[in-house]
Amino acid sequence: MTHPFLDLAPLGADRFAAIEDRVARLLGTEQDVVIMQGEALLPLEGAIRAAAGPGTTALNVITGPYGQTFGDWLRDCGATVVDLAVPFHTAVTAEQVRQAFAEHPEIDFVSLVHAEAATGNTNPVAEIGEVVRAHGALFYLDAVASIGAEPVLPDAWGVDLCVIGAQKAMGGPAGVSAVSVSERAWARMAANPRAPRRSYLSLLDWKERWIDGGRKTLLHAPAQLEMLALEACVERIEAVGPDTVMARHASAATATRAGALALGGGLEPYVYEARDAAPVATTLRAPSGVVASELVARALGADPAVPLAAGGGALAKEMIRVNHYGADATPGAVRASLAALGAALSEAGLSVDVAGALRAAEEAWR
Ligand SMILES: *Cc1c(COP(=O)(O)O)cnc(C)c1O
């Protein structure tokens, strides 16, 4: 019996290299692009462990939970870490990064999350990149939640290690990911005696055994199902046009924000300024006296298909996330989310204007 997921032909080196090239085109990069056979945490961790060591002074920008994780990895590598934490309701500024370099001129590595799906903010990477380059530090960027939702331009922004995953705005699989690596970053890794080698975490293995060999022999059997899904999702983005996909995400964010403000009931955008809000997902602050996770559970009970979630960890009390990405970057998903939130708020005894919210969302979508 044939099955769409089973009995697949092995994925060959040619096909693998072609998928890498396609991802490189999506990123508009001339750098090497390595596709890693795991969720984005694999290249995120692999790149830090390869590039950072006891001699490293890292500026770690924290605008959400991922920044916290990166700081832990950096410390574990023996790096001296300067944390720059900003409240989750805002974005970091290039000026804050400039200030950190002024206070710690020894900084030679900067880790930054572009957009945070978990907190709903997005950071001005182009401006920050200028500061980082001016100081010659290596620039590491988590673009998992921005790729597909807003421009990600590693070459133009001077990003040395740019990690992406397909599972958010690209509408693709979660089990493979990619990282673009600059020549400077390869040199930093090669000079690091502690960089993982002969390890699943190793980027240098892919450099030495795959890229330097002309991409003829794969290191191990690739996850063919995920690779085919990655290829298909990049193909779909190319067919529609990346600008169209990004515009859908931007509109979903604008419409959700406008709709939430019009809904009332004490619901507020979690990220104060619209310019700091990520196109990938909109976070909202639950009205006082309402527990966000309970509100979301009530909304999902009525309509399990809406892309709503409560914030993670301590944020579960106060944060509601509207994950309008991928297949949910549509007017329909935004409408359904606002309607479900409105019904749940109303059930909680709050006064809301669902019709007004839907109207505001539609007008804001353009
Ligand atoms: C979603 C996301 C990842 C990947 O993590 P998952 O928990 O597997 O979704 C990494 N970084 C950022 C900034 C993300 O938003």
PDBQT file of the ligand as one rigid body, heavy atoms in Angstrom, charges set to zero:
ROOT
HETATM    1  C1  LIG A 401       9.535  30.045  17.552  1.00  0.00    +0.000 C 
HETATM    2  C2  LIG A 401      10.880  30.538  17.781  1.00  0.00    +0.000 A 
HETATM    3  C3  LIG A 401      11.973  29.664  17.802  1.00  0.00    +0.000 A 
HETATM    4  C4  LIG A 401      11.785  28.187  17.655  1.00  0.00    +0.000 C 
HETATM    5  O1  LIG A 401      11.241  27.650  18.799  1.00  0.00    +0.000 OA
HETATM    6  P1  LIG A 401       9.987  26.698  18.920  1.00  0.00    +0.000 P 
HETATM    7  O2  LIG A 401       9.712  26.702  20.383  1.00  0.00    +0.000 OA
HETATM    8  O3  LIG A 401      10.394  25.380  18.410  1.00  0.00    +0.000 OA
HETATM    9  O4  LIG A 401       8.853  27.253  18.119  1.00  0.00    +0.000 OA
HETATM   10  C5  LIG A 401      13.215  30.221  18.012  1.00  0.00    +0.000 A 
HETATM   11  N1  LIG A 401      13.394  31.547  18.169  1.00  0.00    +0.000 NA
HETATM   12  C6  LIG A 401      12.365  32.395  18.147  1.00  0.00    +0.000 A 
HETATM   13  C7  LIG A 401      12.623  33.857  18.339  1.00  0.00    +0.000 C 
HETATM   14  C8  LIG A 401      11.080  31.931  17.954  1.00  0.00    +0.000 A 
HETATM   15  O5  LIG A 401      10.057  32.794  17.959  1.00  0.00    +0.000 OA
ENDROOT
TORSDOF 0
